[in-house]
Structures are given as structure tokens and as C-alpha cells.
């Protein structure tokens, strides 16, 4: 997995571990992952950690199940990335419209269990 200079290894690993908990055909917001890890204001850093995944890591960590707090796919500047995320979600049975919004986001939004993983 590629290293990202701006992402601390422990935080990155915690994010990847948390995202692995999201069940198939469900989604979470970046802020949900950050809150679960005990840092509710680190949503952007969750995105950075997921952005540090390489091809191998992308197969092991279901990064595509994480969207923005409004239920939209929010990969900036990468139309191919948005299309890939939408295709992966659709493959799992999650309806994503042409505007890259998860249809029925509120009902598909998964809540992490209450205990917080270790703090970074």
C-alpha cells in the first residue's frame, strides 16, 4: 500500500480497519468513520487515508462504501474514480444516480458500533 506523506501510518491503519467494518451494500460518511475513531472533526483526513490506498489495498479495504455526509461520491478531480466508486456500489446493490448521489442514503447509512477504536 502506498504511503502518503500527509497521512500518519497509525491513523491510516485505523481508518482502513474501521472501513473494513462497513457491511456490503451499506455506506458511511467520512465523518462517521472519523467519529468512530474518536476524532469527529477529521473527516478530511479519513479521505486522505483512503486516498493512500494502492491497488492491492483497494481490494482489501472497501473504500467505495464511504461517501460524503450528504450521500454523494466526492472524489475530487477524478471522474474515472467517481465512475469506479459508483460501479462498485451498484455491484453491491446500492443505487447511485447520475449525479453520483446514493439513492436512499439515510436508510443505507450504516452506524458504527459504539466503542471507539484506539485513538491516534
C-alpha positions, 0 to 999 in steps of 0.5 A: 500500500502506498504511503502518503506523506500527509497521512500518519501510518497509525491513523491510516491503519485505523481508518482502513480497519474501521472501513473494513467494518462497513457491511456490503451494500451499506455506506458511511460518511467520512465523518462517521468513520472519523467519529468512530475513531474518536476524532469527529472533526477529521473527516478530511483526513479519513479521505486522505487515508483512503486516498493512500490506498494502492491497488492491492489495498483497494481490494482489501479495504472497501473504500467505495462504501464511504461517501460524503455526509450528504450521500454523494461520491466526492472524489475530487478531480477524478471522474474515472474514480467517481465512475469506479466508486459508483460501479462498485456500489451498484455491484453491491446493490446500492443505487447511485444516480447520475449525479453520483448521489446514493439513492436512499442514503439515510436508510443505507447509512450504516452506524458504527458500533459504539466503542471507539477504536484506539485513538491516534 
